[in-house]
């Protein structure tokens, strides 16, 4: 018998706000000391009342619109009751009865073609803390830095059927949310986590099988491996009776490549949802809604088409630039200054992206001023700065985004000088120091000239017109 896998995802995304959802503590604690970003409110102290961070609602609405959702104009917060040591109030403030966004649709593309994945809802909530297990001391510590960091949870319908589709869906979510600048979506930093709900049923059946949920998956590769393992486990149980399938929550062990039962799966009734009396309903009027709608970015695929049609870029260049909204913004601002789309694309794809990779930075971390990049490109294309020194200036712009390329080139001796007297002096010194290379060139070995040329350019620190240097070098050798 043939089987099909049915998958629904609950994706938790940490929003890129400066402060937490219900207090003014910093929402950015990655790498910080334990419990360095906490206050009585986010630690659940008695008598503390939450105040909703408006920017969280802005980002929740924006995410919903990017995913083609309907925005609830009145959205409410509710208490989700459960006890765990990293949840100081013994309940989580979340949304159940009236989430910020519902009924969306995300289109993905895989080797089998395009497919629409329905979004059941997007709700805002606070994150829990973090338990740190110390094996040496045989103790567990609680870090509340992450408590009340704002999240949105994106709940899909069970429309996915393979690891490939799940990967395409998660990548699409990351792209859309990053373009909207509502989230970092970096799984390695824990700012995007995923719960995988999976069941198996006979192919063609419309009845769902027994569901297993794998919690807090934090890498796409681990998710893909877990899906393949769980699918095989379910089919083996159905066909061979190796175990009785139960609706349960499971833990994925990526080292062993296996999942293990943690507990039976809770139902909504187990959480005893009820409206949080401390948080008033949020009413979204037309002015607020329209302002968020007007702030939505151009979609990546729309930008790609515009870059090829309007700027004449190749499909490859357009694809590379639209990997990140930061790359797009840098490109467009640089183009405004220099007016050469292909030149700007080459500098970003060949030089800027290379620097990002060397520094192990994501494309979204690009913080170079696009207008300054355009000015740098003008300096190089106009022959005022060599390409080699232009790369050095670009690298410096990564360290200090406020650098003025022209002033930096002047103060560091990078401005091209066609002082023929100086060039002739350097050429004479290089020729005198390597008579063998001179003899080889006269004997027809072109590489010998390039060796001499490179040494001259090094002595001149790249600050001369290459064609002028080449002419003077050849004339000097022929004069011998």
Secondary structure, DSSP 8 states (H G I E B T S, - for coil): --EEEEEEEEEEEEB--SB-SSSSSBS--TT--TTSS--TTTTT-TT------HHHHHHHHHHHHHTT-EE-SEE--EEEE---TT-TTSEEEE-SSS-SEEEEEEEEEETTEEEEEEEEEEEEEE---EEEEETTTTEEEEE-TTTT-EEEEEEE-S-B-SHHHHHHHHHHHHHHHHHTTSB---GGGTSEEEEEEEEEEETT--S----EEEEEE--HHHHHHHHHHHHHHHHHHHHH--S----EEEEEETTTTEEEEEEE---GGGGT-EE-TTS--EE--HHHHHHHHHT----HHHHHHHHHHHS---HHHHHHHTT-HHHHHHHHHHHHHH--HHHHHHIIIIIIHHHHHHTT--GGG----HHHHHHHHHHHHTTSB-HHHHHHHHHHHHH-TT--HHHHHHHTT-B----HHHHHHHHHHHHHH-HHHHHHHHTT-HHHHHHHHHHHHHHTTT-S-HHHHHHHHHHHHHT-
